[in-house]
Amino acid sequence: MKKAIIFDLDDTLLWDAKSVKEAFKATCEVVRERYGVDPELLEEKVRERARQLYAGYDTYAFTKEIGINPFEGLWGNFNDEGKDFKRLREIVPQYKKDAWTLGLKDIGVNDVAFGKELANTFPEMRKRHPYVYEETFEVLDELKNNYPLVLLTNGSPELQFTKLDITPELQSYFEHIVISGAFGRGKPDVSIFNHVLDLLKLSKEEVMMVGDNLHTDILGASKAGIDSVWVNRNGKEKNNEIVPTYEISSLREIHKLL
């Protein structure tokens, strides 16, 4: 019998992918109004440039280990403790400007000042577009009276708490909030799962991990010996090497597993 449930945050409870998409849409619309360009093409180019730039920095290994993706880099400030965050903090202002300026250039707009303006616009647009899945609060309401709930998320503590601050109802559901950037290692590293077990004072058999990402949530839980629930809303292909204990297409299916 399970005695506690661990939840991932991004694209499990929060619809982060939609928030990023809407922030891009709103920012690129500003460019369409000024230059008449195709906003979808601009978004594609900025995303490409962001990925390329991000992978070229000396912070890339750290961001992969902690779990901070290129698009979080486009709106985060990373005022977190530690030398790696300090280095990331030094890099991101130029990174943001370069991603937008080069993306503009790729579609024929050479405007460095406008690129800098867009680098400031995107973070504001991201904060204006928080999305929570329709079933998130319904399911958490059902579970909270019967199970201690833990939030286990990869990322920058400042950025992850910003996401929670703009959806303030979420925080109260969780007895513990564990963020990789504060712990020092990210999912799928076994140590962060063992840390959650220590906080709960429970064994691996007594908890369940719920998440959308096979390579972090499910793989990490599997390595730690914890039962996992893969939330596969979009019908992604299964990975024969990473096998969840359960697979669901909506959080509403959790109750039948318990």
C-alpha positions as CSV (number, residue, x, y, z in Angstrom):
1,M,0.0,0.0,0.0
2,K,1.3,3.4,-0.9
3,K,1.8,6.0,1.9
4,A,2.9,9.0,-0.2
5,I,3.0,10.3,-3.7
6,I,5.8,12.3,-5.4
7,F,4.8,14.6,-8.3
8,D,6.9,16.2,-11.0
9,L,6.0,19.8,-11.7
10,D,6.6,20.9,-15.4
11,D,4.3,19.3,-17.9
12,T,2.9,17.0,-15.2
13,L,1.0,19.5,-13.0
14,L,1.9,22.8,-14.8
15,W,1.5,22.9,-18.6
16,D,4.9,24.5,-19.1
17,A,5.1,23.7,-22.8
18,K,2.0,25.7,-23.4
19,S,3.2,28.6,-21.3
20,V,6.4,28.7,-23.3
21,K,4.5,28.5,-26.6
22,E,2.2,31.3,-25.7
23,A,5.1,33.5,-24.5
24,F,6.8,32.9,-27.9
25,K,3.5,33.7,-29.7
26,A,3.0,36.9,-27.8
27,T,6.6,38.1,-28.2
28,C,6.8,37.2,-31.9
29,E,3.5,39.0,-32.5
30,V,5.3,42.2,-31.5
31,V,7.8,41.6,-34.3
32,R,5.0,40.9,-36.8
33,E,3.4,44.2,-35.9
34,R,6.7,46.1,-36.5
35,Y,8.2,44.2,-39.4
36,G,5.4,42.1,-40.9
37,V,7.2,38.9,-40.5
38,D,5.8,35.4,-40.0
39,P,5.7,34.9,-36.2
40,E,5.8,31.1,-36.4
41,L,8.9,31.2,-38.5
42,L,10.6,33.6,-36.1
43,E,9.7,31.4,-33.2
44,E,11.3,28.4,-35.0
45,K,14.5,30.4,-35.7
46,V,14.8,31.7,-32.1
47,R,14.3,28.2,-30.7
48,E,17.0,26.9,-33.0
49,R,19.4,29.7,-32.0
50,A,18.6,29.3,-28.3
51,R,19.4,25.5,-28.4
52,Q,22.7,26.1,-30.3
53,L,23.9,28.9,-28.1
54,Y,22.9,27.1,-24.9
55,A,24.8,24.0,-25.8
56,G,28.0,26.0,-26.5
57,Y,28.4,27.5,-23.0
58,D,30.6,26.2,-20.3
59,T,27.5,25.9,-18.1
60,Y,25.8,23.3,-20.4
61,A,26.9,20.2,-18.4
62,F,25.6,21.9,-15.2
63,T,22.3,22.8,-16.7
64,K,21.8,19.3,-18.1
65,E,22.6,17.8,-14.7
66,I,20.2,20.1,-12.8
67,G,17.6,20.1,-15.6
68,I,17.4,23.7,-16.9
69,N,16.4,23.8,-20.5
70,P,17.3,26.5,-23.1
71,F,13.8,28.1,-23.0
72,E,14.0,28.5,-19.2
73,G,17.3,30.2,-19.9
74,L,15.4,32.7,-22.0
75,W,13.4,34.0,-19.0
76,G,15.3,33.0,-15.8
77,N,17.6,35.2,-13.8
78,F,19.2,32.4,-11.8
79,N,19.8,34.4,-8.6
80,D,20.6,31.1,-6.8
81,E,23.5,30.1,-4.6
82,G,26.6,28.4,-5.9
83,K,29.4,29.1,-8.4
84,D,27.6,27.3,-11.2
85,F,24.5,29.5,-10.9
86,K,26.8,32.5,-10.6
87,R,28.4,31.6,-13.9
88,L,25.0,31.0,-15.5
89,R,23.8,34.4,-14.2
90,E,26.7,36.0,-15.9
91,I,25.9,34.3,-19.2
92,V,22.1,34.6,-19.6
93,P,21.7,38.4,-20.3
94,Q,23.9,38.1,-23.4
95,Y,22.4,34.7,-24.3
96,K,18.9,36.1,-24.3
97,K,19.9,39.1,-26.5
98,D,21.8,36.9,-28.9
99,A,19.0,34.3,-29.3
100,W,16.5,36.9,-30.3
101,T,18.9,39.1,-32.3
102,L,20.2,36.1,-34.3
103,G,16.7,34.7,-34.7
104,L,15.7,38.0,-36.2
105,K,18.7,38.0,-38.5
106,D,17.8,34.6,-39.7
107,I,14.5,35.9,-41.1
108,G,16.1,39.0,-42.6
109,V,15.7,41.6,-39.8
110,N,19.0,43.1,-38.6
111,D,18.0,45.1,-35.5
112,V,20.2,44.6,-32.5
113,A,18.3,47.1,-30.3
114,F,15.1,45.3,-31.1
115,G,16.7,42.0,-30.2
116,K,17.5,43.4,-26.8
117,E,14.0,44.6,-26.4
118,L,12.6,41.2,-27.2
119,A,15.0,39.6,-24.7
120,N,13.2,41.6,-22.0
121,T,9.7,41.1,-23.5
122,F,9.8,37.3,-23.5
123,P,10.3,36.9,-19.7
124,E,7.3,39.2,-19.0
125,M,5.2,37.3,-21.5
126,R,6.1,34.0,-19.9
127,K,5.0,35.2,-16.5
128,R,1.7,36.4,-17.9
129,H,0.9,32.9,-19.3
130,P,0.8,30.4,-16.5
131,Y,-1.2,27.2,-17.4
132,V,-2.2,24.4,-15.1
133,Y,-3.7,21.2,-16.5
134,E,-7.5,21.1,-16.2
135,E,-7.4,18.0,-13.9
136,T,-4.5,19.1,-11.7
137,F,-6.4,20.6,-8.8
138,E,-9.2,18.1,-8.9
139,V,-6.7,15.2,-8.5
140,L,-4.6,16.9,-5.8
141,D,-7.8,17.7,-3.9
142,E,-8.7,14.0,-4.0
143,L,-5.3,12.9,-2.8
144,K,-4.3,15.4,-0.2
145,N,-6.4,14.1,2.6
146,N,-5.1,10.5,2.2
147,Y,-1.5,10.9,1.2
148,P,1.4,13.2,2.0
149,L,2.4,14.8,-1.3
150,V,5.9,15.8,-2.4
151,L,6.9,18.0,-5.3
152,L,10.1,16.8,-6.9
153,T,11.3,19.1,-9.7
154,N,14.4,19.7,-11.7
155,G,15.6,23.3,-12.2
156,S,16.7,26.6,-10.7
157,P,15.1,27.1,-7.2
158,E,14.3,30.8,-8.1
159,L,12.7,29.9,-11.4
160,Q,10.7,27.0,-10.1
161,F,9.4,29.0,-7.2
162,T,8.5,31.8,-9.7
163,K,6.4,29.3,-11.5
164,L,4.7,28.4,-8.2
165,D,4.3,32.0,-7.3
166,I,2.3,32.7,-10.5
167,T,0.1,29.7,-9.7
168,P,0.0,30.2,-5.9
169,E,-2.7,27.6,-5.2
170,L,-0.3,24.7,-5.9
171,Q,2.2,25.1,-3.1
172,S,-0.2,24.4,-0.3
173,Y,-0.7,20.8,-1.4
174,F,2.8,19.7,-0.8
175,E,4.5,18.7,2.5
176,H,7.9,19.0,0.8
177,I,9.2,20.8,-2.3
178,V,12.5,19.4,-3.5
179,I,14.3,21.3,-6.3
180,S,17.4,19.8,-8.0
181,G,19.2,23.2,-8.1
182,A,19.0,23.4,-4.3
183,F,19.9,19.7,-3.7
184,G,22.8,19.7,-6.1
185,R,21.8,16.8,-8.3
186,G,18.8,16.4,-10.6
187,K,16.5,13.5,-11.7
188,P,17.3,10.8,-12.7
189,D,20.1,10.7,-10.1
190,V,19.1,8.2,-7.4
191,S,20.4,10.5,-4.6
192,I,17.6,13.0,-5.0
193,F,15.0,10.3,-4.8
194,N,16.6,8.9,-1.7
195,H,16.6,12.4,-0.2
196,V,12.8,12.5,-0.7
197,L,12.5,9.1,1.0
198,D,14.5,10.4,3.9
199,L,12.3,13.4,4.2
200,L,9.2,11.2,4.3
201,K,10.8,8.6,6.5
202,L,9.3,6.0,4.2
203,S,10.7,3.0,2.2
204,K,10.9,2.9,-1.6
205,E,8.0,0.5,-1.6
206,E,5.7,2.9,0.1
207,V,5.9,5.8,-2.4
208,M,5.0,6.4,-6.0
209,M,6.5,8.8,-8.5
210,V,4.2,10.6,-11.0
211,G,5.8,12.4,-14.0
212,D,5.7,13.0,-17.7
213,N,9.4,12.5,-18.5
214,L,10.7,9.0,-19.2
215,H,14.4,10.1,-19.0
216,T,14.2,11.9,-15.6
217,D,11.0,11.0,-13.6
218,I,10.6,7.4,-14.7
219,L,14.2,6.4,-15.2
220,G,15.1,7.9,-11.8
221,A,12.3,6.3,-10.0
222,S,13.2,2.9,-11.6
223,K,16.8,3.2,-10.6
224,A,15.7,4.0,-7.0
225,G,13.3,1.1,-6.9
226,I,10.2,3.3,-6.7
227,D,7.0,2.5,-8.6
228,S,6.4,5.1,-11.3
229,V,3.5,6.5,-13.2
230,W,4.2,7.9,-16.7
231,V,1.8,10.6,-17.6
232,N,1.7,10.2,-21.4
233,R,-0.9,12.8,-22.5
234,N,0.3,13.1,-26.1
235,G,0.7,9.4,-26.9
236,K,4.5,9.4,-27.1
237,E,6.2,6.3,-28.3
238,K,7.3,3.9,-25.5
239,N,11.0,3.4,-24.8
240,N,11.9,-0.3,-24.5
241,E,14.8,0.6,-22.2
242,I,12.8,2.8,-19.7
243,V,9.7,1.0,-18.6
244,P,7.3,2.7,-16.2
245,T,5.3,0.7,-13.6
246,Y,2.1,2.3,-15.0
247,E,1.2,4.5,-17.9
248,I,-1.8,6.9,-17.9
249,S,-3.0,9.6,-20.3
250,S,-4.6,11.8,-17.6
251,L,-3.9,12.5,-14.0
252,R,-7.5,11.4,-13.3
253,E,-6.5,7.8,-13.9
254,I,-4.2,7.8,-10.8
255,H,-7.0,6.9,-8.4
256,K,-7.6,3.5,-10.0
257,L,-3.9,2.7,-9.5
258,L,-4.2,3.4,-5.7
